[in-house]
Amino acid sequence: MGAFLDHRASRRLLLLLAVFVLLLAPPDTSYAQVARMEVIPFESLTLTDQEFLSGREDGKPVTVAGELRLPRAGTERFPLIILLHASGGIGGPVTDWEQYFLSMGVATFVIDSFTSRGIVSTINDQSQLGRLAQTEDAYRALALLAKHPRIDASRVMLIGFSRGGQNALYASMTRFQKMHASASAPGFAAYVAFYPDCSTRYREDEDLAAKPVRIFHGSADNYDPVAPCTAYVDRLKAKGRDVGLTEYPGATHVFDGRAVKPGTTLPQAQTVRHCELEEAENGQILDAKTKQPFSYSDPCVERGTTIGYDENAATQARQAVADLVKAVLKPTQSP
C-alpha cells in the first residue's frame, strides 16, 4: 500500500548517497558515539516470495540503507524501534511515528527497502518486489543493530505499515525466524502491524514467537480489508498466542497519515482485497479457490483504493502503541 507522502524523495536521496559514501569507509570504522543520526548501510538479499518461503539465502545481494536516530547524545544504550515503510516508500506517517518515538526516549531505525533495489513505489505494481522482502531486511537490520554500542539489543520492537505491516506481522513466525533470522541475535521484543494484508495463509502461521503481536486496522479499509486479519487473529488466539487486533470504526487505510486528506483515492493502486491465497508445499503462493499459482494479473486483483487520515483513530492508536512501548521497551525520558 501506502501513499506518497512528504519527505520521501529527499530522504531516499540521503539514504542512497549515504550508501555510497559509507561503503568507502574502512571496514573497521566505528559508530559515532555521540551522533544523534546515522545512515547505516547493511547487506540484505532480494528474494522472491517463493525463495523466501523455501528458506533460500542465495538471492540477489543488495546493500540496503537505514536511518538510525537517537533521542539524545551521550553513551547510554537505548531501546529501538525498527520501522518498515509501505508501498509508497518512506513518507509522512513513518516520519511522524519516528518523531513520536524519539520524544519517548526510544531510538528509531527507518529502513529504505526500495531505493537500492531501483524501486520508487509499488502502489500500482506490487509485482516489483516480493511481499516478504522487507522481512529479510528487518532480520538483517536487527542482527547489525544488536551490536551497536548505543542500542540495547534486548529491547527492539518491529513496526510496519501496510506492505511493511504485513512484514512486521509475519516476521513473528518462528518458521521464518529459523530460516532467515540470525541465530546469534536476540529476537524482536514485540511486533506491531498497521493495516496489513492478511489474505495469505502461510504454512505454520500459527506458530509465533512468544512476544506481543498487535494489529491496528480500520473497519472501512478497502485496500487491505480487516476481515482476513480478524480471522487470522481468531486462529492465533485459539492457540493461546499473545495477539491483539484493534479495529477503528469508519477508519480507512493510512488512518494515521496526517498529511493524507480523508477520502483520497488511488485509482490505479493494486489491491488483493478479494483474493484468498495460500502457501503450497514448495513455497509457491496459490489462489486458494483455483489452486493455481497466484499472479498480479489474476481476476481477484483489482485497482482503486481509498486512503485518508482519521484523527480519532490515529489518536487512539498512538496511545495504544505508546502503552505497549512503555510496557515492553521501558524507555527512560531525558533528565
DASULGI-V80742 format. One record per residue. D_LAST is the distance of its C-alpha to the last C-alpha in Angstrom with 1 decimal. Layout:
BEGIN
d_last=D_LAST
d_last=D_LAST
END
This chain:
BEGIN
d_last=39.4
d_last=37.0
d_last=37.2
d_last=37.1
d_last=34.0
d_last=32.4
d_last=30.8
d_last=33.0
d_last=35.3
d_last=32.9
d_last=30.6
d_last=33.7
d_last=34.9
d_last=31.6
d_last=31.7
d_last=35.4
d_last=35.2
d_last=32.4
d_last=34.5
d_last=37.3
d_last=35.1
d_last=33.2
d_last=36.4
d_last=37.7
d_last=35.0
d_last=36.0
d_last=35.6
d_last=33.4
d_last=30.9
d_last=27.4
d_last=24.2
d_last=22.2
d_last=19.2
d_last=17.0
d_last=18.6
d_last=16.8
d_last=20.3
d_last=23.3
d_last=26.7
d_last=28.1
d_last=31.7
d_last=33.1
d_last=36.5
d_last=37.7
d_last=41.1
d_last=42.8
d_last=44.6
d_last=46.9
d_last=46.2
d_last=49.2
d_last=48.0
d_last=44.6
d_last=46.2
d_last=48.7
d_last=46.0
d_last=47.0
d_last=44.7
d_last=47.2
d_last=46.4
d_last=46.0
d_last=43.2
d_last=40.6
d_last=37.5
d_last=34.8
d_last=31.7
d_last=28.2
d_last=25.1
d_last=21.9
d_last=18.7
d_last=15.3
d_last=12.1
d_last=10.8
d_last=12.4
d_last=12.3
d_last=14.2
d_last=12.5
d_last=14.9
d_last=14.3
d_last=16.5
d_last=19.0
d_last=21.3
d_last=24.6
d_last=26.3
d_last=30.1
d_last=31.7
d_last=34.8
d_last=38.3
d_last=37.4
d_last=34.9
d_last=31.3
d_last=30.9
d_last=29.1
d_last=28.2
d_last=26.7
d_last=24.7
d_last=23.5
d_last=22.3
d_last=20.7
d_last=18.5
d_last=17.8
d_last=16.7
d_last=14.4
d_last=12.7
d_last=12.2
d_last=10.7
d_last=14.3
d_last=16.3
d_last=19.8
d_last=23.2
d_last=25.9
d_last=29.4
d_last=32.2
d_last=35.2
d_last=37.8
d_last=37.8
d_last=38.9
d_last=41.5
d_last=43.0
d_last=42.1
d_last=40.9
d_last=41.1
d_last=42.8
d_last=43.0
d_last=46.8
d_last=47.6
d_last=45.6
d_last=48.1
d_last=46.4
d_last=44.0
d_last=44.1
d_last=42.0
d_last=40.3
d_last=39.6
d_last=35.9
d_last=35.7
d_last=36.9
d_last=34.2
d_last=31.5
d_last=32.7
d_last=32.9
d_last=29.5
d_last=28.1
d_last=30.1
d_last=28.9
d_last=25.2
d_last=25.3
d_last=25.8
d_last=23.0
d_last=20.8
d_last=17.6
d_last=18.8
d_last=19.1
d_last=22.7
d_last=22.8
d_last=20.4
d_last=22.3
d_last=23.7
d_last=26.6
d_last=27.0
d_last=30.1
d_last=32.0
d_last=35.8
d_last=37.3
d_last=33.9
d_last=33.5
d_last=36.8
d_last=35.6
d_last=32.3
d_last=34.4
d_last=37.1
d_last=34.9
d_last=34.4
d_last=38.1
d_last=38.7
d_last=41.8
d_last=40.0
d_last=37.5
d_last=40.3
d_last=42.1
d_last=39.4
d_last=36.0
d_last=35.3
d_last=36.1
d_last=33.7
d_last=30.6
d_last=28.7
d_last=29.5
d_last=27.3
d_last=25.3
d_last=26.5
d_last=28.7
d_last=28.5
d_last=31.5
d_last=31.9
d_last=35.5
d_last=37.0
d_last=40.7
d_last=41.9
d_last=45.7
d_last=46.2
d_last=46.9
d_last=46.1
d_last=47.7
d_last=45.6
d_last=43.0
d_last=42.5
d_last=41.2
d_last=37.4
d_last=34.6
d_last=33.3
d_last=30.1
d_last=29.3
d_last=31.1
d_last=30.5
d_last=32.7
d_last=32.2
d_last=35.5
d_last=37.5
d_last=40.8
d_last=42.4
d_last=41.4
d_last=44.6
d_last=43.1
d_last=42.0
d_last=43.2
d_last=41.4
d_last=44.5
d_last=44.5
d_last=40.9
d_last=41.8
d_last=44.7
d_last=42.7
d_last=40.0
d_last=42.8
d_last=44.2
d_last=40.9
d_last=40.3
d_last=43.9
d_last=42.8
d_last=39.8
d_last=37.2
d_last=33.6
d_last=34.1
d_last=33.6
d_last=34.9
d_last=33.7
d_last=36.3
d_last=35.8
d_last=39.1
d_last=40.4
d_last=37.7
d_last=38.9
d_last=37.7
d_last=34.5
d_last=33.5
d_last=29.9
d_last=30.9
d_last=30.2
d_last=32.3
d_last=35.3
d_last=37.6
d_last=38.9
d_last=42.3
d_last=42.1
d_last=44.9
d_last=45.1
d_last=48.9
d_last=49.2
d_last=46.2
d_last=47.5
d_last=46.8
d_last=48.0
d_last=47.6
d_last=51.2
d_last=51.2
d_last=51.2
d_last=50.5
d_last=50.7
d_last=50.4
d_last=53.6
d_last=54.2
d_last=54.2
d_last=50.8
d_last=52.5
d_last=51.3
d_last=54.1
d_last=54.9
d_last=55.1
d_last=58.1
d_last=60.2
d_last=59.0
d_last=59.2
d_last=56.6
d_last=54.0
d_last=53.7
d_last=52.2
d_last=55.8
d_last=56.4
d_last=57.6
d_last=54.6
d_last=52.3
d_last=52.0
d_last=50.5
d_last=48.8
d_last=45.5
d_last=43.3
d_last=39.6
d_last=37.4
d_last=34.1
d_last=33.9
d_last=31.1
d_last=31.4
d_last=31.5
d_last=28.6
d_last=26.4
d_last=27.4
d_last=27.0
d_last=23.5
d_last=22.5
d_last=24.6
d_last=23.0
d_last=19.5
d_last=20.6
d_last=22.1
d_last=19.2
d_last=17.0
d_last=19.9
d_last=20.9
d_last=18.0
d_last=15.3
d_last=12.4
d_last=8.7
d_last=6.4
d_last=3.8
d_last=0.0
END
